[in-house]
């Protein structure tokens, strides 16, 4: 059974850091494309970062220079390192590997 698990969210003060993790188990093929999205209350889900083949990354302008997407050493694991967090980064964060259904997401709350 394919399972997607997102973790690492929490409450942090502005200027702090968090690292989100995403792992897919039960899927035999290596996944080469993944997106991280976020959805704040009352807003549409937005694409935050993408990575292809473990090295080609793109970012939402609002997070460039602060967030880093990466692939883990274990198959089908990924991270989103978030530094210099701002209150406007508060949202539920979702990882979306290609061909895998949406997970529950992980809440990130940044206090001012």
Short mmCIF file of the C-alpha atoms (twelve columns), coordinates in Angstrom:
data_MODEL
# 
_entry.id   MODEL 
# 
loop_
_atom_site.group_PDB 
_atom_site.id 
_atom_site.type_symbol 
_atom_site.label_atom_id 
_atom_site.label_alt_id 
_atom_site.label_comp_id 
_atom_site.label_asym_id 
_atom_site.label_seq_id 
_atom_site.Cartn_x 
_atom_site.Cartn_y 
_atom_site.Cartn_z 
_atom_site.pdbx_PDB_model_num 
ATOM 1   C CA . UNK A 1   0.000  0.000  0.000   1 
ATOM 2   C CA . UNK A 2   1.353  3.393  -0.982  1 
ATOM 3   C CA . UNK A 3   1.652  5.784  1.908   1 
ATOM 4   C CA . UNK A 4   2.640  9.461  1.950   1 
ATOM 5   C CA . UNK A 5   3.767  11.011 5.216   1 
ATOM 6   C CA . UNK A 6   4.531  14.695 5.754   1 
ATOM 7   C CA . UNK A 7   6.057  15.849 9.003   1 
ATOM 8   C CA . UNK A 8   8.120  18.545 10.646  1 
ATOM 9   C CA . UNK A 9   5.597  21.330 11.006  1 
ATOM 10  C CA . UNK A 10  5.090  23.248 14.198  1 
ATOM 11  C CA . UNK A 11  4.998  26.619 15.884  1 
ATOM 12  C CA . UNK A 12  8.010  28.876 15.483  1 
ATOM 13  C CA . UNK A 13  8.781  32.537 16.043  1 
ATOM 14  C CA . UNK A 14  9.402  34.856 13.140  1 
ATOM 15  C CA . UNK A 15  12.978 34.500 11.976  1 
ATOM 16  C CA . UNK A 16  13.131 30.877 13.003  1 
ATOM 17  C CA . UNK A 17  13.573 27.740 10.960  1 
ATOM 18  C CA . UNK A 18  11.785 24.471 10.321  1 
ATOM 19  C CA . UNK A 19  12.535 21.481 8.144   1 
ATOM 20  C CA . UNK A 20  9.618  19.618 6.631   1 
ATOM 21  C CA . UNK A 21  9.980  16.004 5.589   1 
ATOM 22  C CA . UNK A 22  8.067  13.980 3.042   1 
ATOM 23  C CA . UNK A 23  8.306  10.251 2.496   1 
ATOM 24  C CA . UNK A 24  6.511  7.815  0.237   1 
ATOM 25  C CA . UNK A 25  6.535  4.160  1.194   1 
ATOM 26  C CA . UNK A 26  5.178  1.166  -0.636  1 
ATOM 27  C CA . UNK A 27  5.941  2.609  -4.098  1 
ATOM 28  C CA . UNK A 28  8.592  0.628  -5.930  1 
ATOM 29  C CA . UNK A 29  9.589  3.184  -8.556  1 
ATOM 30  C CA . UNK A 30  11.806 6.137  -7.797  1 
ATOM 31  C CA . UNK A 31  9.886  9.413  -8.048  1 
ATOM 32  C CA . UNK A 32  11.790 12.149 -9.826  1 
ATOM 33  C CA . UNK A 33  9.413  15.099 -9.541  1 
ATOM 34  C CA . UNK A 34  7.895  16.589 -6.441  1 
ATOM 35  C CA . UNK A 35  6.184  19.816 -5.474  1 
ATOM 36  C CA . UNK A 36  5.666  21.446 -2.099  1 
ATOM 37  C CA . UNK A 37  2.457  23.447 -1.788  1 
ATOM 38  C CA . UNK A 38  0.947  25.465 1.004   1 
ATOM 39  C CA . UNK A 39  -2.523 26.672 1.828   1 
ATOM 40  C CA . UNK A 40  -3.209 29.466 4.271   1 
ATOM 41  C CA . UNK A 41  -6.668 29.939 5.813   1 
ATOM 42  C CA . UNK A 42  -9.045 31.513 3.336   1 
ATOM 43  C CA . UNK A 43  -6.540 31.332 0.498   1 
ATOM 44  C CA . UNK A 44  -5.975 29.060 -2.446  1 
ATOM 45  C CA . UNK A 45  -3.298 26.406 -2.386  1 
ATOM 46  C CA . UNK A 46  -0.077 27.756 -3.910  1 
ATOM 47  C CA . UNK A 47  3.029  26.107 -5.266  1 
ATOM 48  C CA . UNK A 48  6.033  26.869 -3.086  1 
ATOM 49  C CA . UNK A 49  8.839  24.771 -4.542  1 
ATOM 50  C CA . UNK A 50  9.537  21.997 -7.023  1 
ATOM 51  C CA . UNK A 51  12.435 19.691 -7.659  1 
ATOM 52  C CA . UNK A 52  13.210 17.438 -10.621 1 
ATOM 53  C CA . UNK A 53  15.762 14.653 -10.622 1 
ATOM 54  C CA . UNK A 54  17.019 15.770 -7.256  1 
ATOM 55  C CA . UNK A 55  18.808 18.862 -8.486  1 
ATOM 56  C CA . UNK A 56  16.647 21.172 -10.612 1 
ATOM 57  C CA . UNK A 57  14.689 23.336 -8.210  1 
ATOM 58  C CA . UNK A 58  12.229 26.192 -8.624  1 
ATOM 59  C CA . UNK A 59  10.723 28.431 -5.974  1 
ATOM 60  C CA . UNK A 60  7.877  30.823 -5.404  1 
ATOM 61  C CA . UNK A 61  9.351  34.325 -5.473  1 
ATOM 62  C CA . UNK A 62  8.179  34.957 -1.917  1 
ATOM 63  C CA . UNK A 63  10.373 32.140 -0.557  1 
ATOM 64  C CA . UNK A 64  13.456 32.414 -2.771  1 
ATOM 65  C CA . UNK A 65  16.600 32.650 -0.708  1 
ATOM 66  C CA . UNK A 66  14.800 31.388 2.411   1 
ATOM 67  C CA . UNK A 67  13.497 27.921 1.475   1 
ATOM 68  C CA . UNK A 68  15.477 25.010 0.064   1 
ATOM 69  C CA . UNK A 69  13.944 21.878 -1.433  1 
ATOM 70  C CA . UNK A 70  16.038 18.736 -1.548  1 
ATOM 71  C CA . UNK A 71  15.920 14.985 -1.991  1 
ATOM 72  C CA . UNK A 72  16.915 12.663 0.794   1 
ATOM 73  C CA . UNK A 73  19.426 9.852  0.559   1 
ATOM 74  C CA . UNK A 74  16.657 7.293  1.032   1 
ATOM 75  C CA . UNK A 75  14.477 6.556  -1.960  1 
ATOM 76  C CA . UNK A 76  11.385 8.736  -2.260  1 
ATOM 77  C CA . UNK A 77  12.187 11.093 0.589   1 
ATOM 78  C CA . UNK A 78  12.387 14.858 0.359   1 
ATOM 79  C CA . UNK A 79  12.829 17.908 2.537   1 
ATOM 80  C CA . UNK A 80  11.852 21.540 2.600   1 
ATOM 81  C CA . UNK A 81  14.263 23.586 4.695   1 
ATOM 82  C CA . UNK A 82  12.600 26.848 5.705   1 
ATOM 83  C CA . UNK A 83  14.696 29.669 7.173   1 
ATOM 84  C CA . UNK A 84  13.916 33.239 8.169   1 
ATOM 85  C CA . UNK A 85  10.273 32.333 8.540   1 
ATOM 86  C CA . UNK A 86  7.668  35.078 8.432   1 
ATOM 87  C CA . UNK A 87  4.111  35.157 9.776   1 
ATOM 88  C CA . UNK A 88  2.869  35.103 6.188   1 
ATOM 89  C CA . UNK A 89  4.452  31.668 5.787   1 
ATOM 90  C CA . UNK A 90  1.808  30.288 8.133   1 
ATOM 91  C CA . UNK A 91  -0.094 27.570 6.279   1 
ATOM 92  C CA . UNK A 92  -0.645 23.875 5.909   1 
ATOM 93  C CA . UNK A 93  2.206  22.542 3.809   1 
ATOM 94  C CA . UNK A 94  1.737  19.605 1.455   1 
ATOM 95  C CA . UNK A 95  4.224  17.622 -0.546  1 
ATOM 96  C CA . UNK A 96  2.959  16.307 -3.864  1 
ATOM 97  C CA . UNK A 97  5.140  13.713 -5.523  1 
ATOM 98  C CA . UNK A 98  4.161  12.900 -9.084  1 
ATOM 99  C CA . UNK A 99  1.585  10.088 -9.365  1 
ATOM 100 C CA . UNK A 100 0.941  10.095 -5.625  1 
ATOM 101 C CA . UNK A 101 -2.298 11.279 -4.033  1 
ATOM 102 C CA . UNK A 102 -2.385 14.272 -1.718  1 
ATOM 103 C CA . UNK A 103 -1.573 13.716 1.926   1 
ATOM 104 C CA . UNK A 104 -2.882 15.421 5.046   1 
ATOM 105 C CA . UNK A 105 -0.209 18.086 5.103   1 
ATOM 106 C CA . UNK A 106 1.653  19.511 8.066   1 
ATOM 107 C CA . UNK A 107 0.788  22.759 9.835   1 
ATOM 108 C CA . UNK A 108 3.368  25.524 10.029  1 
ATOM 109 C CA . UNK A 109 2.571  28.461 12.267  1 
ATOM 110 C CA . UNK A 110 4.903  31.451 12.495  1 
ATOM 111 C CA . UNK A 111 4.262  33.887 15.316  1 
ATOM 112 C CA . UNK A 112 5.236  37.538 15.134  1 
# 
